[in-house]
Amino acid sequence: MTTFLKTISLEHRGAAWVIASFAFCPCHLPLTLAFGAALFSGTALGVWWTGHPYIAGAIVTALWVAGTLRGISHLRSASGAPCPVNLPHDATTETRSGS
């Protein structure tokens, strides 16, 4: 696979993660909780979902954060920008202009 195709693939994957994670955005939380209650109705998970709305909301919010960060990670990889969290600073690799 060429570098160009790999970059396009990472961009598409990153955009898909970011767009899909907006379904779990905390601003949509009342709709997400109602949809989850309807989806899981009649099951033990539905009873738990409606009985613990704060925990269910925290799970939905964590899914949103994880999906958004995953998408941004793919987009940064496609652009070639280094991720400061994953790359430790190494003083031995720096070059000096006066040398």
N, C-alpha and C positions, 0 to 999 in steps of 0.2 A: 504494500500500500504506500503510495507516495505521501510526502509530507503535506502537500496541498489537500489531498483527500482526507488525511487524518485530521487536519485542522478544521476542515468543513464538518467532518463527523463530530468532532468535539464541540464545535459551535452549536450544531443542531441538538446534540445530546444535552448540552448545558441549557439551551433555550427551552427545551422540553421539560427539564427538571424544574426550572424557575416558573414556567407557566403552570405546570401541574401542581406545584406547591401552593399556588394562590388559591386553590380550592380549599386548602386547610388554613388559610389566613385567619388570624384571630378576629378580624373585623367581620368575617362571615360565621363566627362561632355559633350564634343562635341557630342559623340555618344548618350548619354542620351537625350540631347536636340533635336537631329535629330529624335530619336525614338519617343519622345513625340510629336514632330511636326507631324510626320507621323501618329501616333496613334490618335491624336485629330484633324486631318485635316477635314475640312468641318464643324466644330462645333465652337461655340463661344469660347470655351476653347482653341481651336487651334489658333484662331486669337489672343487671349490674350497671349498664350504661345510663339508664334513667335514674337509678338510685344514687349514683355518684357523679353528678354533673361537673363538679370542680376537678376531679381526677380525670374524667373524660376530656374536659377542656384543656387540662395541662398536657394530656397525651396528644391531642389535636394540635396544640401550639408547638409542641416538640417536633411533631411531624413536619409542620410548616418551616420551622427553623432548620431542621436537618435537610429538607428538600431544597430550600433556598441556598444554603451553604454548599450543597453538592453541585447545584447548577452553577453557582458562581465559581466554584473550583474548576469545573469543566471549561467555563468561558475564559478563565484566566490561563488555563493550560493551552487553550487554542490560540490565545493572543501572544503567548510566549513570555508573558510577564512572570517574574519569579514570585512565588508565594512566600512572604516573609515568615510565616508560621512554620513551613516545612523546610526552609533552608537556613541552617544555623550560620551565624556570622563567623567567618574564619579569617583572622588577621593575616595569616601567612599567604593568602592568595591575592592580597591587595598589591597593586603596583604603585610605585612612587614616581611622580613626574620629574623629580630632581635626580634620579638614579641614572 
